[in-house]
Amino acid sequence: MTDDEMLAFVEQHFPQAGFGQGQFVLEALGDGGTSRVRMPFQPTWLRPGPTVSGPAIMYLGDIGAWISVLKAVGPEPAATETF
């Protein structure tokens, strides 16, 4: 999948991820199921200190891992689910 195909797939199957709203930026998709995703700074993610909240960081990691899995196995929305 190309970067554009991946973004279209994510927007179709997981629009709440926020790629279309600028919450995340897909910087690169590599061979072998790698990805680089950036989360532009938003003041709402700050905690006292000021530090970025743990849930925001985990959200970034989760999105990056999901995109990497999709890159490796192909466009399958439930690729990371177990039933």
Stockholm file with secondary structure:
# STOCKHOLM 1.0

chainA/1-83         MTDDEMLAFVEQHFPQAGFGQGQFVLEALGDGGTSRVRMPFQPTWLRPGPTVSGPAIMYLGDIGAWISVLKAVGPEPAATETF
#=GR chainA/1-83 SS CCHHHHHHHHHHHCGGGCTTTTSCEEEEEETTTEEEEECCCCGGGEETTTEECHHHHHHHHHHHHHHHHHHHHCSCTTTTCCC
#=GC SS_cons        CCHHHHHHHHHHHCGGGCTTTTSCEEEEEETTTEEEEECCCCGGGEETTTEECHHHHHHHHHHHHHHHHHHHHCSCTTTTCCC
//
